[in-house]
Amino acid sequence: MICNFQQLIREAKKKKGVVVGVPSPEDLSSIKTIIQAKKENIASFILAGNKEKIISLLEENSGSAADMEIIATASEEEAAAKIVELANQSKVHVILKGFLPTASLMKPILDKEKGLRTGNLLSDIMIAENPGPNYTGLLGITDGGLNILPDLNQKKQIIENAVKVYHKLGYEKPKVGIMAAVETIKDSMPATVDAGALTEMNKKGEIVGCEIYGPLALDIAVSPEAAQHKGVINPVAGLAQIMVVPNIESGNLLGKAFTYYLHLTVAHVVMGARIPILIPSRNESDEDKIHSVALGVICA
């Protein structure tokens, strides 16, 4: 079971033969991530975009164009389409967004004929080393990146995507907390109603490979003492390993609180397509991006 980012990097290095495709890595941040990941033997790379600019950036930052395949394309749209084409040919196993809009990357990925859709919902999961005093493993938050206001069926798929990540990380039966403002079901609070329904779906075997409980307020999810004080008795209460948030605003705010208040390093991966997709924020640190590449490799 991978419990911290040192172990994540170490396990990613053991997984040989994973190729990361990067469309338009034509900025300093992308190039630094690629160079460092290659030097640490986390993955191999295929780059697509302005070949002269990519080579120049590599050489200016002590990288080597000879260490990776570089494909010349005329535009960022063509670069994204080429990487998706290679993924369909099983020549690329993870996609890392370079210096192009997320929409430009997602368009060929979601193409019904030539894309990487599986019929499942795509969702983002962020992981961090658990900052709580009660648990030393990795804590996941989903989905604060893609799905704005997921309905019950979409939340089921978000959970399934996150559980796949945790299985890859070595967690046999991760504890999934369905987050809300309170720990009781109230008709006036739809997030609590969905939480109760998801808990029942887990009990009936409609969502497998994990333990689900909700609704859980944040304190009840992370503190056994708070759970005991409130009389919430469940294996997930106080020890949640995956937090499923009710909407994108809550996930985004909680994730950024980890980064900007707790100063935690994080990693992200988008699941639900045929291969993992990495869409790092421009404001993420170099360390975060390396962790995301390692996470993508583990999930590939």
N, C-alpha and C positions, 0 to 999 in steps of 0.2 A: 504494500500500500504506500503510495507516494504521499508524504505528509508535509513537504516543504519544497521550495523552488530549487534548492541544491539537488535534491533527489530527482526532481522533474528534469533538470538538465542532464543529469547523469544517465537516467533511463532513456532519454531521447537519443543520446549518443550511442547507446547500445543498439538502437533500431536502425539497421543499415539499409541503404537502398531507397530511402525516401527522398523524392524530388519535389522541391517547392517551386512553383511557377509564379513569377512576379511580372505583371503588366506595368509598363511605364515606371520603372524605378529610376526616375530622373530627378530625384531630390536627395539632399545630403542625408536625411534621416533614413530613407529606404536603403541607400547604399551602405551606410554604416551598419545597419542591421544585417544586411546580406553578408558583408565582409566578416563581421564578428561571428555570425552563425556558421559560416564556412570555415573560419579558422578554428572554431571549437568543435568542428566535425559533427554538428547537429543535423545538417542536411546538405544535399546538393541542390543546385539552383539552375533554372532556365529563366532567362530574362528576355522580355520582348518590349521593344520600343525604339527610340532614337538611338541607334547603335553607337554612333560617334559620341554622343553625350554620355551614354552609359559607360563606355570605355574610359572617357576622360574623367568622370567622377570616380571610377574605380581606381585609376592610377593616381589621382590627386589625394586619395585617402588610403594609400598603401595596400590597395587590393590588386588582384590580378585577373585580367579578362580571360586568361588561359585556364582559370580554375572553374569556369562555368560556361554554359552555352548561352550565346546572345543572338537573338533573332531580330533582324531589322524590320520594323513596321512603320507605316506612314502616318499613323494617328494612334491616339490612346484607345479609340474604339476598336481599331484593328488589333492592337496589342492585347486587349482583353479577350477578344474573340479567338485569337491564336492560342492563348493560354487555356481557354476553355476547350478548344479543339484538342489540344494535347492531353488535357485531363480525360476527355472522352476516349482517347487512345491509350489510356493508362500510362502515359509518359510523364504526367504530373500527378502527384498524390495529395498536394496541399496547395491552395492558392493564397498568396499574400498580396494584398492591395498595395500598389505603388503610389506614384504621385498622379492620381486621377480621381474624379468624383466617384463616390460609392455607387451612384446610379449608373455610371458608365461601366462599372465592373459587373453590377448585378444584372444588367440587361441581357448579356449573352448567357450568364449563368441560369437565368430564369426562362430563357427561350424554350418554348414548348417542343420544338423539333431538334434543336442542336445544343440545348443547354444541359444542365446537370441536375434537373429536378427529379425527385423520386416520388412525388405525390404527397410528401410530408411537408409540414410547415418548417420554414427556416427560423431558427431562433439563436440568440446569443447567450452564452453563459460566461460570466466573469468569475475567476477564482482568485483567492488571496490566501495567504497563510492566516489561519483563524486568529483574530486578535483577542478573543475571549479567554478568560482564565481557566475555562473548564475543558477545553479541547485543543489538541495540538495539530490537528490535520488541516486539510484545505477546506475553505468555506466558499461555496458557490452562490452567486446571485443571478437569477434569470427571470424575465428577460428585460433588461434595461436598455436594449440597443435597437431592436427591430420592430417588435409588435406593440402597437400603440395601446390598444384596449382589447386584449384577447378574450374571447368567449370561452365557455367551458371546454368545448372540444379542442380549441387551440391551446388552452392551458394544459390539457392532457398531453398534447404533442410536445409542448415546451418541456414538460416534466420528462417525457420519454427521451428527448434529445439530451437533456442534462444528465439523466441516469446513464446513458451510453458513455458520456464523457467520464463519469465517475467509475464505471466498470473498467474503462481503459486505464484509469489511474489506480486500479487495484481495490476499489471499495466494492465488496461483494453485494451489500444491501444498504446503500446510502440512505440516511435519514432525511426526508424531504419535508420541510415545513412550509405550509401554505400561509403566506403572510397577510395580515389585515391589521386594523387598528385595535381590535378587541379579540378576545378568545372565545366568544360566544356567537352563535348564529343569529343574525338579526335580518329580518326581511328588508329593512330599510338600508342595509349595507350589502350590496350584491357580492362584494368580494368574500364576505363570510359565508354566503349561501353557496357559492362555487367551491369554497374551501371544504365545506361539509360534504358536498357531492363528490369531490375528488378523493376525500378520505374514504367514502363508501365504495368508490370504484376500485380503490386499492384493496379493500377488504374482500371484495367480490372477485378479485383476480383480473380485473379489466385493465389495471396498470400494474405491471410486475417488475421484479428486480429491485424493489426499494420498499421502505416503510414511509407512508405518508400520513401526516396528521395536520389538521387545521380546522378552524382558523387559529392562528397564533399571532399575538402581538409580539413585537420585537423582543421585549424583555422575557416573555415566556418561551420564545424560541431559543434564546442563547443562555439563559440562566436557570439551572436546576433549582436554585433557591427561590427564584421568583415563581417558577412553575409550582413548586411545592406550596408556597405561600398562598397562591391562588387556587390550589386544589386541582391542578391540571396534571393528571397522572397518565403518562404515555411515554414510550421509549424515545419519541422524537422531541418531546418537550424539554427544553433546556440544552439539547444536544443536536440541534439541526445542523446538517452538513450542506444542504442545498436549500436556499430560500427562494421560493417562487413568489414574486411580487405581483400585485394585482394589475399594474399598468406600467407603461414605459417611464412615466414621471417618477414614480416611487423607486423604480430600479435604478434610474439614472442618478437620482439624488443620493441614494444609499451608496452606490458605487463611487460616486465622486467624493462623498464624505470619507470613504476609506482612503482615497488618494490624497485629498487635500487637508483633511484634519488628522487622520491617523498616519499619513505619510507611508502607506503600505504600497509595495509593488504588487502588480496584478498581472493577470494574463486573460485574454479573451479568445474564444473560438465560436464560430457560427456553425451549427450542425443542422442537419436536415436535408442537405444536398448530397450528391454522391460522394463528395470528398469534403474535408474540413476547409473552411474559408476564414481567413484572418483579415479583419478590417480595423486596423489600429487607428486610434484618434491621432490627429496631428500633435495634440498636447501630451500624449503618452511619452514616458521616458524611454531612453534606449534600452534600459533594463527590462521594462515592461514588454517591449517589442520582442526582445530575445526570448523572454518567457513565453510569449504567445506563439512564437515559432516552435519552441520545444513542445508546447501543448498541442499544436497542430500535428507535429510529427508523431506524438504519442497516440493521437486520435486517428491517424491515417490508417 
